[in-house]
């Protein structure tokens, strides 16, 4: 496959990280074993970046033993991505390289064995709460972790290829975390990365169809939410899915946020949230979206964080829900 000429904007964006990029490429070449990690309860970006990077390494360094670690997704696996690897403890006793993508908090790493590596790399677009790698590259201006990883790959010096499969994974990640390129985090650079991925002959119509495919039973969930949502005085829409409701609708906790964007582009709604009970902690997990105003500071008040228009948080019980909604409501007085 012929390597495409890299646009100037991608090269310029990568300049501040060139030394770190070189270190990472040398580490990839040096280690025969490479393990790629990301956050628990993965989304499009976490899985797409993880699988995309793993595929890119396999395509360009076929002798490498690359492992993909972490929990599988309740619906994305196997619809969009293969199952993650089941790896015996003995594998980690030999030297290996850890690469962590799309997570800024070590508590949310999906597999604790990332710590076993002597050489660790962190690639992310979230603000980092601690330094976990020998090499840490963080750029919060990127719409997705895949945008950052693709910038790195396209800035690598050498005759490397971006296969159709790797590009497809990266594109899924980019579309997912940019809200189909509609979030304010989307930039000219985001579109340039998308253009480069398209040059690998990916089938975007098939990708979109598979990403957002719904089943007939999913309409019942949508119907329930449309009949049971609330809107605050200043335009914060939200719905609550308790464990009993999840059982009634035959969905898992992980799927609770799937309908959060039903309330996007509705006149009079400024922010919208899904509030889903999780019996594992226990707590109520919250996904928050906003049209314009940043909501990540409110998310941080409730054990969360994230991006300006897309964040996550949690509350311990529904007794805290009025306080949470009120804090969001204050943004739109």
C-alpha positions in Angstrom: 0.0 0.0 0.0 1.4 3.4 -1.0 1.9 5.9 1.8 -0.1 9.1 1.4 1.5 12.5 1.7 0.7 13.8 5.1 -1.0 17.3 5.2 0.9 20.1 6.8 -1.6 20.7 9.5 -1.1 17.1 10.8 2.7 17.6 10.8 2.4 21.0 12.5 0.1 19.6 15.2 2.6 16.8 15.9 5.7 19.0 16.2 5.5 19.6 20.0 5.4 15.8 20.5 8.1 14.8 18.0 10.6 13.7 20.7 8.0 11.7 22.5 6.7 10.1 19.2 10.3 9.0 18.5 10.6 7.4 21.9 7.4 5.5 21.4 8.4 4.3 18.0 11.7 3.1 19.4 9.9 1.3 22.2 7.5 -0.4 19.8 10.5 -1.6 17.8 12.4 -2.7 20.9 9.8 -4.8 22.7 8.6 -8.1 21.2 5.5 -8.0 23.5 3.1 -5.1 23.6 0.0 -4.8 25.7 -2.6 -2.1 25.0 -4.9 -0.9 27.7 -7.8 1.6 28.1 -10.6 2.5 30.5 -13.3 0.3 32.0 -16.8 0.3 30.4 -15.3 1.2 27.0 -16.9 3.5 24.5 -16.3 3.9 20.7 -13.1 5.9 21.2 -11.6 3.6 23.8 -12.1 0.4 21.8 -11.5 1.9 18.4 -8.2 3.5 19.4 -7.1 0.4 21.2 -8.0 -2.0 18.3 -6.8 0.5 15.7 -3.3 0.9 17.3 -3.0 -2.9 17.9 -3.9 -3.5 14.2 -1.5 -0.9 13.0 1.4 -2.4 15.0 0.5 -5.9 13.7 0.4 -4.6 10.1 3.8 -2.9 10.3 5.6 -5.1 12.8 4.1 -8.6 12.1 6.5 -10.4 14.5 5.2 -8.5 17.5 3.0 -10.2 20.1 0.3 -7.6 20.7 -2.4 -8.1 23.3 -5.6 -6.1 23.8 -6.7 -6.0 27.4 -9.9 -5.0 29.1 -13.6 -5.7 29.5 -15.7 -6.3 26.4 -18.6 -4.1 25.5 -22.1 -5.4 25.9 -23.1 -4.6 22.3 -20.0 -3.4 20.5 -18.5 -6.8 20.9 -18.7 -8.6 18.5 -20.8 -6.1 16.4 -17.9 -3.7 15.9 -14.9 -5.2 17.6 -13.5 -8.7 18.2 -13.4 -9.9 21.8 -10.4 -8.7 23.8 -7.6 -11.1 24.6 -7.6 -13.6 27.5 -4.0 -13.5 28.7 -2.3 -15.9 31.2 -0.3 -14.3 34.0 2.9 -16.0 32.6 2.8 -13.7 29.6 3.5 -10.7 31.8 6.6 -12.3 33.4 8.6 -11.5 30.3 9.5 -7.9 29.3 6.7 -6.0 27.6 5.6 -2.5 26.6 2.4 -1.0 28.1 0.5 1.5 26.0 -2.6 3.1 27.6 -5.1 5.0 25.6 -8.1 7.2 26.4 -8.0 7.3 30.2 -6.5 9.9 32.5 -7.2 8.2 35.9 -5.4 5.0 36.9 -8.4 3.9 38.9 -10.3 3.5 35.6 -7.7 1.4 33.8 -9.5 -1.7 32.7 -6.8 -4.2 33.7 -4.3 -3.7 36.6 -1.6 -5.6 34.8 -0.5 -2.5 33.0 1.7 -1.8 36.1 3.8 -4.9 35.4 5.6 -3.3 32.5 8.9 -1.4 33.1 8.2 0.9 30.1 4.8 2.5 30.0 3.3 5.0 27.4 0.1 7.0 28.0 -1.8 8.6 25.0 -4.9 10.6 25.8 -7.0 13.7 25.2 -8.4 13.9 28.8 -6.8 16.0 31.5 -4.4 13.7 33.4 -5.0 13.3 37.1 -1.6 11.7 37.6 1.5 10.7 35.6 1.5 7.0 34.8 3.9 6.5 31.9 7.5 6.8 31.0 6.2 8.8 28.1 3.0 10.8 28.6 1.4 12.6 25.6 -1.8 14.5 26.4 -3.5 16.9 24.1 -6.9 18.1 25.4 -7.6 19.9 22.1 -8.1 16.6 20.3 -11.7 15.5 19.8 -10.8 11.8 20.4 -7.9 9.7 21.6 -7.8 8.2 18.1 -7.1 11.7 16.7 -4.0 11.9 18.9 -2.8 8.4 18.1 -3.4 8.9 14.4 -1.5 12.1 14.5 1.4 10.2 16.1 1.3 7.5 13.4 1.1 9.9 10.5 4.1 11.8 12.1 6.3 8.6 12.4 9.3 8.8 10.1 9.4 5.7 7.9 7.4 3.8 5.3 4.5 2.7 7.5 1.0 1.8 6.2 -2.5 2.4 7.5 -4.5 -0.7 6.5 -8.2 -0.6 5.9 -8.9 -2.5 9.1 -6.8 -0.2 11.3 -8.3 2.9 9.6 -11.8 1.6 10.2 -11.2 1.1 13.9 -9.7 4.6 14.2 -12.6 6.1 12.2 -15.2 4.5 14.5 -13.3 6.0 17.5 -13.1 9.5 15.9 -16.8 9.5 14.9 -17.9 8.3 18.3 -16.0 10.8 20.5 -16.6 13.8 18.2 -20.4 13.1 18.1 -20.2 12.5 14.4 -18.1 15.6 14.1 -20.8 17.8 15.7 -19.2 18.5 19.1 -17.3 21.7 19.6 -14.1 19.7 20.1 -14.1 19.0 16.3 -11.4 21.0 14.5 -9.8 21.3 11.1 -7.2 18.8 12.3 -10.0 16.4 13.2 -11.3 16.5 9.6 -7.8 16.2 8.2 -7.3 13.0 10.2 -10.6 11.7 9.0 -9.6 12.5 5.4 -6.4 10.5 5.8 -8.3 7.6 7.2 -10.7 7.7 4.2 -7.6 7.3 1.9 -7.3 3.8 3.3 -10.5 2.9 1.4 -12.7 2.4 4.5 -16.4 1.9 3.9 -18.0 4.8 5.9 -21.6 3.9 5.1 -21.1 0.4 6.4 -19.3 1.8 9.5 -22.1 4.2 10.4 -24.8 1.6 9.8 -23.0 -0.9 12.1 -22.1 1.7 14.8 -25.7 3.0 15.2 -27.7 -0.2 14.4 -30.7 -0.7 16.6 -33.0 -3.7 17.2 -36.8 -3.5 17.3 -36.7 -4.1 21.1 -34.6 -1.0 21.4 -37.6 1.0 20.3 -39.3 0.0 23.6 -36.4 1.6 25.5 -36.7 4.8 23.5 -40.4 4.8 24.0 -40.0 4.5 27.8 -37.5 7.3 27.9 -39.7 9.6 25.9 -42.5 9.0 28.3 -40.5 9.3 31.5 -38.0 12.2 31.1 -38.0 15.5 33.0 -36.8 19.0 32.1 -35.5 21.4 34.7 -36.7 25.1 34.7 -33.6 26.1 32.7 -33.6 23.3 30.1 -31.7 20.4 31.6 -33.4 17.2 30.3 -32.8 13.9 32.1 -34.1 10.4 32.5 -33.5 7.8 35.2 -33.1 4.1 34.7 -33.3 2.2 38.0 -32.3 -1.5 38.2 -36.0 -2.5 38.2 -36.5 -0.4 35.1 -33.5 -2.0 33.4 -34.9 -5.4 34.2 -38.3 -4.4 32.8 -36.7 -3.1 29.6 -34.2 -6.0 29.4 -31.1 -3.9 29.2 -27.9 -3.7 31.1 -26.4 -0.9 33.0 -23.8 -0.3 30.3 -26.6 0.4 27.8 -28.3 3.0 30.0 -26.7 6.0 28.3 -27.3 4.9 24.7 -30.3 7.2 24.3 -28.9 10.3 25.9 -28.7 12.1 22.6 -32.4 11.8 22.0 -32.5 15.3 23.5 -29.9 16.9 21.3 -31.0 19.6 18.9 -34.3 20.2 20.8 -35.2 23.8 21.2 -35.4 24.7 24.9 -33.1 21.9 26.0 -29.6 23.2 26.9 -28.1 20.0 28.5 -29.2 16.4 28.8 -28.3 13.5 31.0 -28.9 9.8 31.4 -28.9 8.6 35.0 -28.5 4.8 35.3 -28.3 2.7 38.4 -25.3 0.4 38.8 -25.4 -2.3 41.4 -21.7 -3.0 41.2 -20.6 -0.1 43.4 -23.6 0.7 44.0 -24.3 4.2 42.5 -26.1 6.0 39.7 -23.8 6.7 36.7 -24.5 9.9 34.8 -23.7 10.8 31.2 -24.0 14.5 30.5 -24.1 16.4 27.2 -24.4 20.1 26.4 -25.2 22.3 23.4 -22.8 25.1 24.2 -21.8 25.7 27.8 -19.1 23.6 29.5 -20.5 21.0 31.9 -17.3 19.3 33.0 -16.8 21.4 36.1 -20.2 20.3 37.3 -19.2 16.7 36.5 -16.1 17.1 38.7 -18.3 18.1 41.6 -19.9 14.7 41.4 -16.9 12.4 41.2 -16.6 12.8 37.4 -15.1 14.9 34.6 -14.5 14.8 30.9 -14.9 17.2 28.0 -16.7 20.6 27.8 -19.8 19.2 26.1 -19.5 15.5 27.0 -18.8 14.4 30.6 -19.6 11.7 33.1 -20.4 11.8 36.8 -22.0 9.7 39.5 -24.2 10.1 42.5 -24.6 7.5 45.3 -28.4 7.7 45.5 -31.4 9.5 43.9 -31.5 11.7 47.0 -28.5 13.6 45.4 -30.3 14.0 42.1 -32.0 17.3 42.8 -28.7 18.9 43.9 -27.0 17.6 40.7 -29.7 18.9 38.4 -29.7 22.2 40.2 -26.0 22.6 39.7 -26.4 22.1 36.0 -29.4 24.3 35.9 -27.4 27.2 37.3 -25.3 27.2 34.1 -28.3 28.4 32.2 -29.7 31.1 34.4 
